[in-house]
Amino acid sequence: MSTVDPDSIGFGRIAATLPVQDMARALRFYCGTLGFTKIFENGDPVGFVILKRDGAELHLTLQKTHKPANFPVAHLMVQDANRLATLCEANGLRIVKGVRDKEYGLRAFVFEDTEGNRIDVGQPL
């Protein structure tokens, strides 16, 4: 595991709904690794949750036949893209596009979460 403290990343607002095949695995990543807090859950077994972290809100919905898209399904603004990329890599996640400074004023990268959902990350320069 990485020594990067997820509290130092500084998340911005996100309110996407991501489909997941394995709710427990997704919650281990989003809550356990990234430090989100589950503020709502519904169903038995749990089929929908709302997570919050700093200014970000994320919804997860259980979809056993989920096939991930080959494009980013959410955009997440953070204060430190390098630290988030390091945290993702340390946890074995696929980095689809590496961290780069873009001409439009963001340091950006794309990763796949534990369910294959691609998340486009940006940090204002």
MIDRENMAR-758887 format. One line per 8 residues: number of its first residue (from 1); their letters; for each residue x, y, z of N, C-alpha, C, O, CB. Coordinates in steps of 0.001 Angstrom, whole numbers. Glycine has a CB too. Example, Ala and Ser with C-alpha at 12.3 -4.5 7.8 and 13.67 -1.06 7.14 Angstrom:
BEGIN
1 = as = 13190,-5690,7800,12300,-4500,7800,13200,-3300,7800,14236,-3319,8465,11308,-4473,9046 ~ 12850,-2250,7080,13670,-1060,7140,12900,30,7870,13409,1138,8039,14084,-598,5725
This chain:
BEGIN
1 = mstvdpds = 834,-1188,0,0,0,0,883,1257,0,2021,1242,468,-951,-5,1222 ~ 332,2310,-526,1043,3577,-611,1016,4296,731,127,4083,1556,435,4462,-1704 ~ 2006,5147,925,2040,5976,2122,1344,7311,1878,1330,8175,2754,3484,6205,2571 ~ 766,7481,685,55,8723,379,-1221,8767,1212,-2007,7819,1207,-270,8830,-1151 ~ -1420,9849,1913,-2618,10049,2720,-3721,10592,1824,-3577,11686,1278,-2343,11013,3912 ~ -4829,9852,1657,-5885,10345,773,-6484,11674,1220,-7098,12365,407,-6974,9323,676 ~ -6326,12056,2495,-6832,13346,2957,-6120,14506,2279,-6666,15608,2216,-6682,13460,4464 ~ -4914,14282,1770,-4137,15354,1156,-4495,15592,-310,-3971,16517,-930,-2671,15043,1269
9 = igfgriaa = -5375,14774,-866,-5703,14896,-2289,-6642,16070,-2546,-6448,16785,-3529,-6337,13603,-2801 ~ -7642,16298,-1712,-8555,17424,-1846,-9532,17278,-2998,-9351,17906,-4041,-7778,18680,-2017 ~ -10542,16479,-2836,-11497,16178,-3894,-12469,17314,-4167,-12823,18066,-3259,-12262,14944,-3545 ~ -12904,17441,-5430,-13939,18382,-5844,-15256,17647,-6042,-15329,16439,-5818,-13529,19116,-7137 ~ -16294,18359,-6459,-17627,17766,-6556,-17745,16802,-7727,-17291,17078,-8838,-18670,18852,-6685 ~ -18374,15657,-7442,-18752,14684,-8465,-20057,14049,-8021,-20215,13721,-6845,-17629,13599,-8686 ~ -20973,13875,-8920,-22250,13266,-8558,-22677,12263,-9626,-23858,12147,-9953,-23334,14347,-8371 ~ -21700,11547,-10158,-21993,10529,-11163,-22592,9298,-10499,-22386,9062,-9308,-20720,10151,-11947
17 = tlpvqdma = -23342,8507,-11281,-23799,7196,-10841,-23016,6161,-11627,-23107,6090,-12853,-25349,7019,-11039 ~ -22254,5369,-10911,-21425,4362,-11555,-22013,2974,-11345,-22355,2610,-10220,-19990,4422,-11019 ~ -22134,2201,-12411,-22565,815,-12263,-21415,-32,-11729,-20261,171,-12106,-23073,252,-13609 ~ -21732,-980,-10854,-20721,-1870,-10295,-21242,-3299,-10316,-22428,-3538,-10090,-20342,-1445,-8853 ~ -20346,-4255,-10591,-20709,-5668,-10541,-20606,-6214,-9128,-21333,-7138,-8762,-19824,-6476,-11478 ~ -19715,-5655,-8342,-19455,-6145,-6984,-19458,-4949,-6036,-18478,-4208,-5956,-18088,-6924,-6907 ~ -20570,-4767,-5318,-20728,-3600,-4450,-19682,-3588,-3339,-19118,-2537,-3032,-22133,-3575,-3846 ~ -19420,-4740,-2737,-18446,-4789,-1637,-17059,-4377,-2125,-16369,-3617,-1445,-18393,-6205,-1022
25 = ralrfycg = -16647,-4863,-3281,-15331,-4511,-3838,-15263,-3014,-4140,-14261,-2363,-3844,-15044,-5330,-5126 ~ -16333,-2468,-4732,-16367,-1038,-5045,-16295,-202,-3772,-15591,807,-3734,-17640,-691,-5833 ~ -17015,-612,-2733,-16984,125,-1470,-15614,37,-806,-15171,1003,-184,-18058,-405,-522 ~ -14939,-1096,-924,-13579,-1188,-368,-12672,-166,-1033,-11838,449,-369,-13002,-2614,-550 ~ -12827,20,-2341,-11993,998,-3034,-12394,2419,-2685,-11568,3198,-2211,-12077,792,-4536 ~ -13667,2768,-2916,-14079,4158,-2735,-14052,4597,-1268,-13673,5731,-972,-15470,4355,-3298 ~ -14447,3720,-355,-14430,4094,1067,-13086,3768,1711,-12489,4620,2369,-15557,3376,1822 ~ -12616,2553,1527,-11393,2123,2182,-10137,2781,1653,-9268,3177,2430,-11258,666,2056
33 = tlgftkif = -10030,2904,328,-8813,3454,-271,-8880,4965,-437,-7937,5673,-81,-8560,2809,-1615 ~ -9998,5467,-978,-10095,6905,-1256,-10699,7717,-116,-10650,8947,-150,-10911,7121,-2489 ~ -11255,7070,872,-11750,7792,2036,-13141,8386,1918,-13503,9254,2713,-10825,8859,2348 ~ -13941,7941,937,-15331,8370,863,-16099,7789,2047,-15695,6774,2612,-15977,7935,-480 ~ -17203,8429,2422,-18088,7963,3482,-19434,7598,2872,-19998,8362,2089,-18254,9043,4592 ~ -19938,6437,3232,-21266,6022,2767,-22306,6766,3597,-22345,6629,4819,-21458,4460,2882 ~ -23162,7567,2919,-24177,8335,3646,-25580,7787,3427,-26520,8184,4114,-24131,9791,3225 ~ -25722,6864,2460,-27033,6274,2188,-26832,4947,1502,-25930,4794,679,-27911,7212,1323
41 = engdpvgf = -27685,3971,1843,-27718,2715,1109,-29148,2236,1028,-29981,2558,1874,-26818,1652,1772 ~ -29419,1451,-17,-30777,976,-251,-30712,-449,-783,-29842,-784,-1586,-31536,1906,-1241 ~ -31644,-1283,-327,-31775,-2638,-834,-31166,-3687,74,-30332,-3397,931,-31153,-2729,-2173 ~ -31614,-4930,-145,-31084,-6075,583,-31072,-7269,-368,-32092,-7940,-524,-31931,-6380,1871 ~ -29938,-7544,-1002,-28635,-6940,-751,-28579,-5495,-1238,-29402,-5060,-2044,-27541,-7757,-1423 ~ -27595,-4768,-733,-27462,-3354,-1083,-27253,-3223,-2584,-26339,-3815,-3158,-26288,-2696,-307 ~ -28135,-2422,-3215,-28067,-2220,-4651,-27755,-793,-5050,-27500,-512,-6221,-29345,-2631,-5271 ~ -27775,112,-4082,-27509,1524,-4378,-26923,2180,-3146,-27408,1974,-2033,-28803,2264,-4832
49 = vilkrdga = -25878,2971,-3342,-25287,3731,-2239,-24936,5129,-2718,-24683,5352,-3902,-24029,3017,-1679 ~ -24925,6058,-1784,-24421,7411,-2018,-23200,7580,-1134,-23228,7295,63,-25515,8513,-1715 ~ -22129,8050,-1753,-20877,8294,-1057,-20534,9771,-1132,-20837,10433,-2125,-19741,7441,-1650 ~ -19901,10292,-81,-19456,11696,-72,-18016,11753,404,-17560,10940,1207,-20371,12578,839 ~ -17317,12754,-129,-15940,13033,284,-15644,14471,-105,-15737,14814,-1284,-14909,12031,-375 ~ -15293,15316,845,-15039,16726,568,-16222,17278,-243,-17364,17162,202,-13678,16919,-204 ~ -15982,17867,-1407,-17051,18392,-2238,-17607,17384,-3227,-18460,17728,-4045,-16566,19583,-2974 ~ -17135,16139,-3166,-17542,15123,-4144,-18694,14280,-3617,-18769,13970,-2428,-16358,14221,-4504
57 = elhltlqk = -19579,13920,-4520,-20641,12964,-4224,-20666,11950,-5351,-20589,12311,-6526,-22034,13671,-4061 ~ -20772,10685,-4994,-20738,9599,-5963,-21824,8597,-5616,-22013,8249,-4450,-19346,8918,-5995 ~ -22533,8137,-6631,-23570,7129,-6450,-23104,5844,-7112,-22575,5871,-8223,-24935,7602,-7040 ~ -23297,4726,-6439,-22979,3416,-6995,-24266,2614,-7106,-25084,2601,-6186,-21928,2667,-6120 ~ -24438,1946,-8240,-25615,1111,-8442,-25174,-281,-8864,-24355,-429,-9771,-26562,1731,-9498 ~ -25716,-1301,-8210,-25342,-2679,-8497,-25942,-3106,-9830,-27158,-3084,-10016,-25804,-3623,-7365 ~ -25073,-3491,-10746,-25465,-3967,-12075,-24620,-5196,-12367,-23502,-5070,-12865,-25272,-2852,-13187 ~ -25131,-6376,-12069,-24343,-7619,-12181,-23824,-7861,-13593,-22801,-8525,-13754,-25183,-8810,-11747
65 = thkpanfp = -24494,-7344,-14623,-24056,-7563,-16006,-23328,-6354,-16584,-23203,-6221,-17802,-25249,-7903,-16881 ~ -22856,-5484,-15717,-22160,-4260,-16136,-20983,-4563,-17047,-20122,-5378,-16716,-21677,-3483,-14919 ~ -20953,-3905,-18191,-19815,-3943,-19112,-19273,-2518,-19179,-19964,-1622,-19663,-20229,-4488,-20556 ~ -18044,-2291,-18701,-17501,-930,-18657,-17389,-292,-20035,-17102,-963,-21027,-16143,-940,-18000 ~ -17620,1007,-20075,-17449,1793,-21301,-15954,1981,-21562,-15140,1896,-20643,-18176,3181,-21190 ~ -15604,2237,-22821,-14196,2459,-23160,-13878,3953,-23213,-12984,4377,-23946,-13857,1796,-24509 ~ -14604,4737,-22443,-14404,6175,-22340,-14683,6596,-20905,-15358,5863,-20182,-15319,6949,-23340 ~ -14190,7747,-20467,-14471,8194,-19100,-15966,8437,-18881,-16641,9045,-19712,-13685,9471,-18792
73 = vahlmvqd = -16460,7953,-17754,-17874,8115,-17414,-18083,9161,-16329,-19220,9501,-16000,-18460,6789,-16966 ~ -16986,9673,-15769,-17078,10722,-14753,-15798,11545,-14793,-14735,11058,-15177,-17310,10117,-13328 ~ -15926,12804,-14387,-14782,13705,-14293,-14675,14151,-12842,-15643,14645,-12263,-14927,14937,-15265 ~ -13515,13979,-12270,-13275,14281,-10867,-12183,15334,-10751,-11065,15129,-11223,-12888,13006,-10087 ~ -12507,16461,-10125,-11520,17505,-9868,-10896,17265,-8492,-11604,17007,-7518,-12169,18925,-9948 ~ -9562,17353,-8420,-8833,17163,-7165,-7802,18277,-7006,-7519,19020,-7946,-8144,15767,-7125 ~ -7247,18378,-5800,-6188,19351,-5558,-4814,18804,-5900,-3885,19580,-6123,-6212,19794,-4118 ~ -4659,17467,-5949,-3352,16888,-6234,-3503,15624,-7082,-3658,14525,-6550,-2604,16571,-4923
81 = anrlatlc = -3458,15789,-8384,-3617,14673,-9319,-2470,13673,-9185,-2689,12466,-9294,-3696,15192,-10762 ~ -1260,14156,-8952,-116,13245,-8820,-307,12281,-7652,-29,11088,-7774,1183,14042,-8632 ~ -777,12794,-6534,-989,11929,-5362,-2088,10911,-5623,-1965,9753,-5225,-1342,12772,-4126 ~ -3159,11327,-6286,-4227,10373,-6583,-3720,9306,-7552,-4027,8127,-7377,-5462,11098,-7173 ~ -2960,9691,-8556,-2409,8719,-9505,-1505,7720,-8776,-1560,6520,-9046,-1619,9440,-10629 ~ -687,8210,-7867,188,7333,-7086,-629,6367,-6245,-303,5183,-6161,1117,8159,-6185 ~ -1685,6865,-5626,-2558,6028,-4806,-3229,4957,-5661,-3314,3800,-5251,-3620,6887,-4096 ~ -3702,5334,-6837,-4334,4363,-7751,-3341,3287,-8161,-3648,2096,-8096,-4888,5074,-9005
89 = eanglriv = -2159,3700,-8580,-1135,2739,-9004,-752,1803,-7862,-596,601,-8075,110,3474,-9518 ~ -602,2336,-6665,-218,1528,-5507,-1273,495,-5165,-975,-506,-4514,35,2417,-4306 ~ -2505,727,-5598,-3598,-205,-5332,-3937,-1056,-6548,-4992,-1688,-6604,-4827,553,-4881 ~ -3035,-1063,-7515,-3171,-1960,-8652,-4183,-1563,-9704,-4577,-2389,-10526,-3513,-3272,-8168 ~ -4611,-309,-9692,-5572,137,-10690,-4870,480,-11998,-3709,889,-12011,-6358,1345,-10176 ~ -5590,308,-13083,-5044,609,-14407,-5086,2115,-14661,-6134,2744,-14520,-5827,-147,-15509 ~ -3950,2683,-15032,-3896,4076,-15463,-4024,4051,-16987,-3138,3557,-17684,-2552,4801,-14986 ~ -5127,4584,-17493,-5414,4556,-18925,-4604,5626,-19643,-4025,5362,-20697,-6919,4757,-19184
97 = kgvrdkey = -4559,6822,-19088,-3753,7931,-19606,-2990,8506,-18428,-3580,8865,-17409,-4644,9034,-20314 ~ -1673,8593,-18572,-830,9077,-17489,-1012,10553,-17199,-1608,11291,-17983,596,8811,-17806 ~ -488,10965,-16064,-591,12361,-15628,171,13262,-16599,1344,13036,-16895,-43,12531,-14183 ~ -532,14293,-17087,69,15255,-18019,-558,16621,-17781,-1735,16726,-17437,-126,14805,-19508 ~ 237,17657,-17967,-291,19017,-17952,-887,19294,-19319,-229,19097,-20341,817,20065,-17591 ~ -2137,19753,-19341,-2855,19989,-20593,-2889,21473,-20914,-2802,22320,-20025,-4284,19430,-20515 ~ -3017,21771,-22194,-3045,23158,-22662,-4262,23924,-22159,-4273,25155,-22187,-3018,23192,-24170 ~ -5278,23215,-21702,-6491,23873,-21201,-6436,24128,-19693,-7458,24420,-19073,-7713,23026,-21529
105 = glrafvfe = -5236,24017,-19104,-5049,24458,-17724,-5280,23428,-16645,-5482,23781,-15483,-5925,25568,-17470 ~ -5252,22149,-17010,-5406,21101,-16006,-4241,20125,-16065,-3717,19837,-17141,-6731,20357,-16202 ~ -3845,19629,-14928,-3015,18424,-14850,-4034,17290,-14815,-4921,17283,-13962,-2018,18415,-13560 ~ -3917,16334,-15734,-4987,15359,-15907,-4449,13951,-16108,-3322,13754,-16562,-5859,15745,-17080 ~ -5287,12973,-15757,-5028,11570,-16070,-6358,10821,-16020,-7357,11345,-15528,-3983,10942,-15074 ~ -6361,9596,-16531,-7555,8747,-16531,-7177,7407,-15916,-6161,6812,-16276,-8133,8562,-17982 ~ -8012,6932,-14979,-7800,5609,-14396,-9086,4797,-14471,-10171,5344,-14668,-7319,5723,-12933 ~ -8947,3475,-14312,-10105,2585,-14209,-10263,2183,-12760,-9300,1762,-12118,-9951,1328,-15123
113 = dtegnrid = -11489,2314,-12235,-11748,1870,-10868,-11807,341,-10827,-11561,-312,-11841,-13070,2485,-10329 ~ -12125,-224,-9688,-12147,-1676,-9528,-13191,-2356,-10401,-13121,-3565,-10621,-12396,-2025,-8090 ~ -14154,-1597,-10897,-15231,-2152,-11725,-15021,-1874,-13205,-15875,-2208,-14026,-16570,-1587,-11288 ~ -13885,-1261,-13553,-13584,-959,-14950,-14103,378,-15425,-13896,737,-16585,-14137,-2017,-15814 ~ -14782,1139,-14554,-15278,2463,-14935,-14100,3417,-15063,-13254,3497,-14172,-16311,2999,-13896 ~ -14051,4136,-16175,-12966,5097,-16389,-13330,6456,-15795,-14396,7013,-16059,-12655,5237,-17895 ~ -12410,6963,-14989,-12594,8247,-14309,-11518,9198,-14821,-10326,8903,-14733,-12522,8090,-12739 ~ -11944,10334,-15353,-11056,11377,-15855,-10808,12347,-14708,-11749,12936,-14176,-11667,12111,-17112
121 = vgqpl = -9550,12514,-14325,-9171,13334,-13169,-8510,14616,-13648,-7700,14590,-14574,-8221,12555,-12220 ~ -8856,15748,-13016,-8238,17015,-13346,-7863,17805,-12113,-8571,17787,-11106,-9154,17824,-14208 ~ -6745,18496,-12201,-6285,19414,-11159,-5980,20744,-11813,-5178,20789,-12746,-5031,18857,-10405 ~ -6594,21840,-11356,-6274,23148,-11933,-4794,23479,-11747,-4217,23258,-10682,-7145,24244,-11296 ~ -4196,24014,-12814,-2780,24405,-12735,-2640,25816,-12215,-1523,26317,-12081,-2104,24287,-14105
